[in-house]
Amino acid sequence: MSEQQRERFEDPVDGTIWDVDAAFLTSNWTCIWGNGCKGILPRDAEHLNQGCCSHGTKFLDEEESMNTGALAMFLDPSRFQFHAEAHEGGIYADDARTLTRVVDGACIFHNRPGFEGGEGCALHLAAIDAGESPTEWKPSVCWQLPLRAETRSDGSKVLRHWARSDWDDDDLTIAWCCTEEPEPFIGETTVVHSLAEELTALVGPEVYVQIRDRLG
């Protein structure tokens, strides 16, 4: 992120400094899952309609891992295609419970095209059914994408978009990166507004208001 792309904001609550990728937040990027998204596999996989869900999701911490496991127990089978698999083998890919299982080539929570209960993330669908925010149900990385927050050694923070290098250091294992290709930049409004909920959850309401007032 170049200096020209940055805007700096200070959290009035705790004094945290946020360096924000203003270029991305003022762009008209929008998620095109189901409408041209080619996914994160080494080849164009638009036909699979997996979006970012081809791999198991890494949990932020043990609390998030356990919360997701608990939520999975209450998902309705009519909304969760792999309910039986979750019941029989759990949702975790490892004994340490650091990430979700992959079933038939994608995250266990990803309902496949044609599933009668709804395509896409079962946790997302359940949150909507419950009248709650998907940010309260889905693992952090899932609801944050395409946004990425990082903490520097001095305690300041960076808010930017995910880049190809975040998926793969060698830039070889994904054929397409939605924040670096032109197709998703077709939104009717800027990211500041279209991802207001996610931005608020990431930076806090006070900083979000500053971002909206300055960049919106």
C-alpha positions in Angstrom: 0.0 0.0 0.0 1.6 3.2 -1.2 1.7 6.4 0.8 -0.7 7.9 -1.8 -3.3 5.3 -1.0 -3.3 5.7 2.7 -5.5 7.8 5.0 -4.7 7.9 8.7 -7.4 7.8 11.4 -7.1 7.8 15.2 -9.5 5.9 17.4 -10.8 8.4 20.0 -11.6 5.5 22.4 -8.1 4.0 22.8 -5.9 6.1 20.6 -5.2 3.3 18.1 -3.9 4.6 14.7 -5.3 3.1 11.6 -3.6 3.3 8.2 -6.4 2.7 5.8 -6.3 1.8 2.1 -8.4 4.7 0.9 -8.1 3.6 -2.8 -9.9 0.4 -2.2 -12.4 1.8 0.2 -13.4 4.4 -2.3 -13.6 1.9 -5.2 -16.8 0.3 -6.4 -15.6 -3.3 -5.7 -18.4 -5.7 -4.9 -18.5 -9.4 -4.3 -19.5 -11.3 -7.5 -19.9 -14.7 -5.9 -22.3 -16.6 -8.1 -22.0 -13.9 -10.8 -18.6 -14.5 -12.4 -16.3 -15.2 -9.4 -13.6 -17.6 -10.6 -12.6 -18.8 -7.1 -9.3 -19.3 -5.5 -8.2 -22.6 -7.1 -5.2 -22.9 -9.5 -7.6 -22.8 -12.4 -10.7 -20.9 -13.3 -13.4 -22.6 -11.3 -16.4 -20.4 -11.8 -18.6 -23.4 -12.5 -18.0 -24.7 -9.0 -19.3 -21.5 -7.5 -17.1 -22.0 -4.4 -15.8 -18.5 -4.2 -13.4 -18.3 -1.3 -14.7 -21.6 0.2 -12.5 -24.1 -1.6 -10.2 -24.6 1.4 -10.9 -25.1 5.1 -11.3 -21.9 7.1 -8.6 -21.0 9.6 -9.9 -19.9 13.0 -8.8 -16.7 14.6 -8.4 -18.4 18.0 -9.7 -21.2 20.2 -12.8 -19.2 21.3 -13.8 -18.7 17.7 -13.2 -22.3 16.9 -15.3 -23.5 19.8 -18.1 -21.0 18.9 -18.3 -22.3 15.4 -18.4 -25.8 16.5 -21.3 -25.0 18.9 -23.2 -23.2 16.1 -22.7 -26.2 13.8 -24.6 -28.4 16.3 -27.7 -26.2 15.9 -27.8 -25.9 12.1 -30.9 -27.3 10.5 -30.1 -30.1 8.1 -32.4 -28.5 5.6 -30.0 -25.5 5.5 -26.7 -27.5 6.0 -25.9 -29.9 3.1 -23.2 -31.7 5.0 -25.0 -31.9 8.3 -24.6 -35.7 8.5 -20.8 -35.5 7.8 -20.5 -32.9 10.5 -22.4 -35.0 13.0 -20.3 -38.1 12.2 -16.9 -36.6 11.8 -17.0 -33.1 13.3 -16.3 -29.9 11.5 -12.6 -29.7 12.3 -9.7 -30.7 10.0 -7.2 -31.3 12.8 -7.0 -32.3 16.4 -6.1 -28.8 17.4 -9.3 -27.5 15.9 -7.6 -24.7 14.0 -9.5 -25.0 10.7 -12.6 -26.5 9.2 -12.8 -29.7 7.3 -12.8 -29.9 3.5 -15.6 -32.2 2.2 -15.8 -33.1 -1.5 -13.4 -30.3 -2.4 -14.6 -27.4 -0.4 -15.3 -26.2 3.2 -17.8 -28.4 5.0 -20.1 -25.4 5.5 -20.3 -24.6 1.8 -23.6 -25.8 0.3 -23.1 -26.8 -3.3 -25.0 -25.6 -6.4 -28.4 -27.3 -6.6 -28.8 -27.9 -2.8 -32.5 -27.2 -2.0 -31.7 -25.5 1.3 -29.7 -22.8 -0.4 -26.3 -22.5 -2.0 -23.4 -20.9 -0.2 -22.3 -20.8 3.4 -24.6 -22.7 5.8 -23.6 -20.4 8.7 -24.4 -17.3 6.6 -27.8 -18.7 5.7 -28.5 -19.6 9.3 -27.6 -16.1 10.5 -30.0 -14.5 8.0 -32.7 -17.0 9.1 -32.2 -16.0 12.7 -32.3 -12.3 11.8 -28.7 -11.8 13.0 -25.6 -10.6 11.3 -23.3 -13.1 9.5 -20.4 -11.4 11.3 -21.7 -13.0 14.5 -21.9 -16.5 13.0 -19.1 -16.9 10.5 -15.4 -17.3 11.3 -13.6 -13.9 11.2 -11.7 -14.5 7.9 -14.9 -15.4 6.1 -16.9 -12.3 6.9 -13.9 -10.0 6.7 -12.9 -10.8 3.2 -12.0 -8.9 1.0 -10.8 -6.7 4.0 -7.7 -7.5 6.0 -6.7 -5.9 9.3 -3.1 -6.2 10.6 -1.3 -5.0 13.7 2.2 -3.5 13.4 4.8 -4.0 16.1 4.2 -0.4 17.4 0.6 -1.2 18.0 -0.8 0.8 15.0 -3.0 -1.0 12.6 -3.4 -1.4 8.8 -6.7 -1.9 7.0 -6.3 -3.0 3.4 -7.7 -5.4 0.9 -6.6 -9.0 0.6 -4.0 -9.4 -2.1 -2.9 -12.4 -4.1 0.2 -12.8 -1.9 -2.1 -13.3 1.1 -3.4 -16.4 -0.5 0.0 -17.6 -1.7 3.5 -16.2 -1.2 4.6 -17.5 -4.6 1.6 -16.2 -6.5 1.2 -19.6 -8.1 -1.7 -21.4 -6.5 -4.6 -19.2 -7.4 -5.6 -18.4 -11.0 -7.6 -15.3 -10.1 -7.7 -12.7 -7.3 -11.0 -10.8 -7.0 -9.3 -7.6 -5.6 -6.8 -7.5 -8.4 -9.0 -8.2 -11.4 -11.5 -5.8 -13.1 -14.6 -7.9 -13.0 -15.7 -7.2 -9.4 -15.3 -3.4 -9.7 -18.9 -3.0 -10.8 -20.7 -2.0 -7.6 -23.3 0.7 -7.3 -21.7 2.3 -4.4 -18.2 2.5 -2.8 -16.8 -0.1 -0.4 -17.1 2.4 2.4 -20.9 2.0 2.2 -21.3 -1.5 0.8 -19.2 -3.0 3.5 -20.2 -0.7 6.3 -21.1 -3.5 8.6 -17.9 -5.3 8.1 -15.8 -2.1 8.4 -17.5 -1.2 11.6 -16.9 -4.6 13.1 -13.2 -4.3 12.2 -12.3 -0.8 13.2 -15.0 0.1 15.6 -17.9 2.5 15.1 -16.0 5.6 16.0 -13.3 5.0 13.4 -15.8 3.9 10.8 -17.7 7.2 11.2 -14.5 9.1 10.5 -13.8 6.9 7.5 -17.3 7.4 6.1 -17.2 11.2 6.7 -13.9 11.6 5.1 -14.0 9.1 2.3 -17.7 8.5 1.7 
